């Protein structure tokens, strides 16, 4: 949640790539992805699915009127398939006949307005909430200027990762058919769902093909590093748990082997096997339950130290119930296995007696 809260509608396992603009393709060069390049990207092991950005094939202008003063600017539209955008259906999507268009814009645009244009033009600064409530008038005009349409715009979200203005795919398809020139163009940007965000193979592929990853890449790298660290800690924890289990089992076995003569004597005196094994069963239950309670106490002490720091970074702590249930299940399994081992040892001593 530290990295995903601001862009909850675009998850961290998505990334946007484009071709690098160089002096060779500045004037008339190809900066779009061909069909062969799309196929090559789709065949990479770290790729789950790929979708192109669709661009508006017409001119777009937006105007805002506030406190008797107006502001208008040229802008652009792009779209991606709806299943890449994690926004409720009630807030995202468009149907033909509706005059309202939901848009997702980059936070950089709002920052430029507040601290660049607004301060120099004497206009008031706007927060995200205020901007979302101000109606936008969107004017769409064909390239030849013969067809013009007007819509109302509604800001549905802000993005730190996507430096664009997104509209629903349904609206893009309809408006390009109504106002576009009909020319087919190669997509200039792609959105990719990756299986392992931050994987080194992704970086090598992007660098080898002279592509660029749009937006802030630190969150993706940090997320990948976090997964690696968690995997290492989990592996070490599993090894320690298994070693502890076998050490406990070995300790009980050695203790019973040390007292084998006493066990044999008690059985010879007529004591039942359940009575003879009772002290060892108590040792297993008390030791395992005590270790579980001690571990739970250590966990809560550690959480008291690191949670305030993480919550200061807007992290949301998870429930401790799964941890408690998992610990209880593991403890019960360890106790059960050791009890079965003790019973086998005692039965073995009984067979020796007979």
C-alpha positions as CSV (number, residue, x, y, z in Angstrom):
1,X,0.0,0.0,0.0
2,X,3.0,2.3,0.4
3,X,3.5,2.4,-3.3
4,X,0.0,1.6,-4.6
5,X,-2.3,4.0,-2.8
6,X,-1.9,6.9,-5.1
7,X,-2.4,4.8,-8.2
8,X,-4.8,2.2,-6.9
9,X,-6.5,2.1,-10.3
10,X,-3.2,1.0,-12.0
11,X,-1.6,-1.8,-10.1
12,X,2.2,-2.1,-9.6
13,X,2.4,-5.2,-11.9
14,X,1.6,-3.0,-14.9
15,X,4.2,-0.9,-16.7
16,X,4.1,1.4,-19.7
17,X,6.9,1.4,-22.4
18,X,7.6,3.4,-25.4
19,X,10.4,3.8,-28.0
20,X,13.1,6.3,-27.2
21,X,12.9,9.4,-29.3
22,X,16.3,10.1,-31.0
23,X,17.6,12.4,-33.7
24,X,17.0,9.7,-36.3
25,X,13.3,9.4,-35.7
26,X,12.6,13.0,-34.8
27,X,11.3,14.0,-38.2
28,X,9.1,11.4,-39.8
29,X,10.8,8.4,-38.1
30,X,8.9,5.4,-36.8
31,X,8.2,5.6,-33.1
32,X,5.3,3.1,-33.0
33,X,5.5,-0.6,-32.3
34,X,5.1,-2.9,-35.3
35,X,3.3,-6.2,-35.3
36,X,6.6,-8.1,-35.1
37,X,7.8,-6.1,-32.1
38,X,4.4,-6.7,-30.3
39,X,4.8,-10.4,-30.9
40,X,8.3,-10.4,-29.6
41,X,7.2,-8.6,-26.4
42,X,4.3,-10.9,-25.9
43,X,6.6,-13.9,-26.1
44,X,8.8,-12.8,-23.1
45,X,8.5,-15.0,-20.1
46,X,7.8,-12.1,-17.7
47,X,4.9,-10.8,-19.8
48,X,1.3,-11.9,-18.9
49,X,-0.5,-9.7,-21.5
50,X,0.1,-6.6,-23.6
51,X,-2.3,-3.9,-24.8
52,X,-1.6,-0.8,-26.9
53,X,-2.5,2.7,-26.0
54,X,-5.1,4.0,-28.4
55,X,-4.7,7.7,-29.3
56,X,-7.4,10.2,-30.3
57,X,-7.4,10.8,-34.1
58,X,-8.9,14.3,-33.7
59,X,-8.2,17.6,-31.9
60,X,-9.2,18.1,-28.3
61,X,-9.6,21.3,-26.3
62,X,-10.8,21.8,-22.7
63,X,-12.1,24.9,-21.0
64,X,-12.8,25.7,-17.4
65,X,-14.7,28.7,-16.0
66,X,-14.1,29.7,-12.4
67,X,-15.1,32.9,-10.6
68,X,-15.9,34.6,-13.9
69,X,-12.5,33.8,-15.4
70,X,-12.0,31.2,-18.1
71,X,-9.1,28.9,-19.0
72,X,-8.8,26.8,-22.1
73,X,-6.1,24.6,-23.5
74,X,-5.4,22.0,-26.2
75,X,-5.0,18.5,-24.9
76,X,-5.1,14.9,-26.0
77,X,-6.8,11.7,-25.2
78,X,-5.5,8.1,-24.8
79,X,-7.2,4.9,-23.8
80,X,-6.3,1.4,-22.6
81,X,-8.6,-1.6,-22.3
82,X,-10.9,-1.3,-19.3
83,X,-9.6,-4.5,-17.5
84,X,-6.3,-2.7,-17.1
85,X,-8.0,0.1,-15.1
86,X,-9.0,-0.8,-11.5
87,X,-11.9,1.7,-11.2
88,X,-15.5,0.7,-10.3
89,X,-17.8,0.4,-13.2
90,X,-20.0,3.2,-11.8
91,X,-17.1,5.6,-12.1
92,X,-15.5,4.4,-15.3
93,X,-16.9,3.5,-18.7
94,X,-19.0,5.3,-21.3
95,X,-22.1,4.5,-23.3
96,X,-23.1,6.1,-26.6
97,X,-25.5,9.0,-26.0
98,X,-23.9,10.1,-22.7
99,X,-22.5,13.6,-22.6
100,X,-20.2,13.0,-19.6
101,X,-16.7,11.6,-20.1
102,X,-14.7,10.3,-17.1
103,X,-10.9,11.0,-17.4
104,X,-7.8,10.0,-15.4
105,X,-5.1,12.7,-15.6
106,X,-1.5,12.8,-14.5
107,X,-0.8,14.5,-11.2
108,X,2.0,16.4,-12.9
109,X,-0.5,18.4,-14.9
110,X,-2.2,19.6,-11.7
111,X,1.1,20.4,-10.1
112,X,2.2,22.5,-13.2
113,X,-1.1,24.4,-13.0
114,X,-0.9,25.1,-9.3
115,X,2.7,26.1,-9.1
116,X,3.4,27.3,-12.6
117,X,0.5,28.7,-14.4
118,X,-1.9,29.7,-11.6
119,X,0.7,31.7,-9.7
120,X,1.8,33.6,-12.8
121,X,-1.7,34.3,-14.1
122,X,-3.3,35.2,-10.7
123,X,-5.6,32.2,-10.7
124,X,-6.5,30.3,-7.5
125,X,-4.8,27.0,-6.8
126,X,-6.9,23.8,-6.8
127,X,-6.7,20.7,-4.8
128,X,-7.5,17.2,-6.2
129,X,-10.9,17.2,-4.6
130,X,-11.8,20.7,-5.9
131,X,-10.5,19.9,-9.4
132,X,-12.6,16.7,-9.5
133,X,-15.7,18.8,-8.7
134,X,-15.2,21.4,-11.4
135,X,-17.0,20.6,-14.7
136,X,-14.8,20.5,-17.7
137,X,-16.1,21.5,-21.2
138,X,-14.4,19.2,-23.8
139,X,-14.6,20.2,-27.4
140,X,-13.7,17.5,-30.0
141,X,-13.0,18.7,-33.5
142,X,-12.1,16.6,-36.6
143,X,-8.8,17.4,-38.5
144,X,-10.7,19.2,-41.3
145,X,-12.7,21.2,-38.8
146,X,-16.0,20.1,-40.4
147,X,-17.3,18.1,-37.4
148,X,-17.4,19.3,-33.8
149,X,-18.7,17.7,-30.6
150,X,-18.9,18.9,-27.0
151,X,-18.9,16.9,-23.8
152,X,-18.7,17.4,-20.1
153,X,-15.5,16.0,-18.5
154,X,-15.3,14.5,-15.0
155,X,-11.9,13.7,-13.3
156,X,-12.2,10.2,-12.0
157,X,-8.6,9.9,-10.7
158,X,-5.1,11.1,-10.7
159,X,-2.0,9.1,-11.5
160,X,1.7,9.4,-10.6
161,X,2.7,6.6,-12.9
162,X,0.8,7.5,-16.1
163,X,1.8,10.7,-17.8
164,X,-1.3,11.0,-19.9
165,X,-5.0,11.7,-20.0
166,X,-7.0,8.5,-20.1
167,X,-10.6,8.1,-21.3
168,X,-12.7,4.9,-21.5
169,X,-11.9,2.6,-24.4
170,X,-15.5,2.6,-25.4
171,X,-15.5,6.4,-25.9
172,X,-12.2,6.3,-27.8
173,X,-13.5,3.7,-30.3
174,X,-16.7,5.7,-30.8
175,X,-15.1,9.1,-31.1
176,X,-12.3,7.9,-33.5
177,X,-15.0,6.4,-35.7
178,X,-17.0,9.6,-35.6
179,X,-14.3,12.2,-35.9
180,X,-11.1,10.4,-37.0
181,X,-9.4,10.3,-40.3
182,X,-9.6,6.5,-40.5
183,X,-5.8,6.1,-40.9
184,X,-4.3,3.1,-39.1
185,X,-1.2,4.0,-37.0
186,X,1.1,1.8,-35.0
187,X,0.7,2.3,-31.2
188,X,3.3,4.5,-29.8
189,X,3.0,3.2,-26.2
190,X,2.2,-0.2,-24.7
191,X,0.9,-1.2,-21.3
192,X,2.2,-4.5,-20.1
193,X,1.1,-6.7,-17.2
194,X,4.2,-8.4,-15.9
195,X,4.5,-11.5,-13.7
196,X,7.6,-10.4,-11.8
197,X,7.7,-6.6,-11.4
198,X,11.2,-5.3,-11.1
199,X,12.8,-8.4,-12.6
200,X,16.3,-7.9,-14.0
201,X,15.2,-9.6,-17.2
202,X,12.8,-6.7,-17.8
203,X,15.5,-4.1,-17.4
204,X,17.8,-6.0,-19.8
205,X,15.1,-6.4,-22.4
206,X,14.2,-2.7,-22.3
207,X,17.8,-1.6,-22.5
208,X,18.6,-4.0,-25.3
209,X,15.8,-2.7,-27.5
210,X,16.3,0.9,-26.7
211,X,12.8,1.2,-25.1
212,X,11.8,3.4,-22.2
213,X,9.7,2.7,-19.1
214,X,7.3,5.6,-18.4
215,X,6.8,7.0,-15.0
216,X,8.5,6.4,-11.7
217,X,10.4,3.1,-11.7
218,X,11.5,3.3,-8.0
219,X,8.2,1.8,-6.8
220,X,8.5,-1.2,-9.0
221,X,12.1,-1.8,-8.1
222,X,11.3,-1.4,-4.4
223,X,8.4,-3.8,-4.7
224,X,10.6,-6.4,-6.4
225,X,13.3,-5.9,-3.7
226,X,10.6,-6.4,-1.0
227,X,9.5,-9.6,-2.6
228,X,13.1,-10.9,-2.8
229,X,13.7,-10.0,0.9
230,X,10.5,-11.5,2.0
231,X,11.3,-14.7,0.1
232,X,14.8,-14.9,1.7
233,X,13.4,-14.3,5.2
234,X,10.6,-16.9,4.5
235,X,13.1,-19.5,3.3
236,X,15.3,-18.9,6.4
237,X,12.3,-19.2,8.6
238,X,11.2,-22.5,7.1
239,X,14.7,-23.9,7.5
240,X,14.9,-22.8,11.2
241,X,11.4,-24.2,11.8
242,X,12.3,-27.6,10.4
243,X,15.6,-27.7,12.3
244,X,13.8,-26.8,15.5
245,X,11.3,-29.5,14.9
246,X,13.9,-32.2,14.4
247,X,16.0,-30.9,17.3
248,X,12.9,-31.3,19.6
249,X,12.2,-34.7,18.2
250,X,15.8,-35.7,18.6
251,X,15.9,-34.4,22.2
252,X,12.8,-36.4,23.2
253,X,14.2,-39.5,21.5
254,X,17.6,-39.1,23.3
255,X,15.9,-38.5,26.6
256,X,13.8,-41.6,26.3
257,X,16.8,-43.6,25.1
258,X,18.7,-42.4,28.1
259,X,15.9,-43.6,30.4
260,X,15.3,-46.8,28.5
261,X,16.1,-49.0,31.5
262,X,13.7,-47.1,33.7
263,X,11.0,-47.4,31.1
264,X,11.6,-51.1,30.9
265,X,11.5,-51.4,34.6
266,X,8.2,-49.5,34.9
267,X,6.6,-51.6,32.3
268,X,7.9,-54.8,34.0
269,X,6.2,-53.5,37.2
270,X,2.9,-53.4,35.3
271,X,2.5,-49.7,34.6
272,X,0.4,-48.9,31.6
273,X,2.1,-47.5,28.5
274,X,0.1,-44.3,28.7
275,X,1.3,-43.7,32.2
276,X,4.9,-44.4,31.4
277,X,4.8,-41.9,28.4
278,X,2.9,-39.2,30.2
279,X,6.0,-37.3,31.5
280,X,7.4,-37.1,28.0
281,X,4.1,-36.0,26.5
282,X,3.9,-33.2,29.1
283,X,7.4,-32.1,28.2
284,X,6.4,-31.9,24.5
285,X,3.1,-30.0,25.1
286,X,4.7,-27.6,27.6
287,X,7.8,-26.9,25.5
288,X,5.8,-26.5,22.2
289,X,3.1,-24.3,23.8
290,X,5.6,-22.3,25.7
291,X,7.6,-21.7,22.5
292,X,4.4,-20.6,20.6
293,X,3.4,-18.1,23.3
294,X,7.0,-16.8,23.5
295,X,7.1,-16.4,19.7
296,X,3.7,-14.6,19.7
297,X,5.0,-12.2,22.4
298,X,8.1,-11.5,20.4
299,X,6.0,-10.8,17.3
300,X,3.8,-8.2,19.1
301,X,6.9,-6.5,20.6
302,X,8.5,-6.2,17.2
303,X,5.3,-4.9,15.6
304,X,5.2,-2.2,18.3
305,X,8.6,-1.0,17.1
306,X,8.2,-1.2,13.3
307,X,4.5,-0.5,12.7
308,X,4.5,3.2,13.8
309,X,7.3,3.9,11.2
310,X,5.5,2.1,8.4
311,X,2.2,3.7,9.3
312,X,3.9,7.0,9.0
313,X,4.5,6.1,5.4
314,X,0.8,5.4,4.9
315,X,1.2,1.7,5.1
316,X,-1.8,-0.3,6.2
317,X,-1.0,-3.1,8.7
318,X,-2.7,-6.5,8.1
319,X,-4.6,-8.6,10.5
320,X,-2.6,-10.8,13.0
321,X,-5.3,-13.5,12.9
322,X,-3.7,-15.5,10.0
323,X,-0.3,-15.4,11.8
324,X,-1.9,-16.7,15.0
325,X,-3.9,-19.4,13.2
326,X,-0.8,-20.5,11.3
327,X,1.3,-20.6,14.5
328,X,-1.4,-22.6,16.3
329,X,-1.6,-25.1,13.4
330,X,2.1,-25.6,13.3
331,X,2.3,-26.0,17.1
332,X,-0.5,-28.5,17.0
333,X,1.2,-30.5,14.2
334,X,4.5,-30.5,16.1
335,X,2.9,-31.7,19.3
336,X,0.9,-34.4,17.5
337,X,3.9,-35.7,15.6
338,X,6.0,-35.9,18.8
339,X,3.2,-37.6,20.7
340,X,3.0,-40.2,18.0
341,X,6.8,-40.6,18.2
342,X,6.7,-41.0,22.0
343,X,3.9,-43.6,21.7
344,X,6.0,-45.6,19.3
345,X,9.0,-45.5,21.6
346,X,6.9,-46.7,24.6
347,X,5.3,-49.5,22.5
348,X,8.8,-50.5,21.4
349,X,9.9,-50.8,25.1
350,X,6.7,-52.8,25.8
351,X,7.6,-55.2,23.0
352,X,11.2,-55.6,24.4
353,X,9.6,-56.4,27.8
354,X,7.5,-59.1,26.3
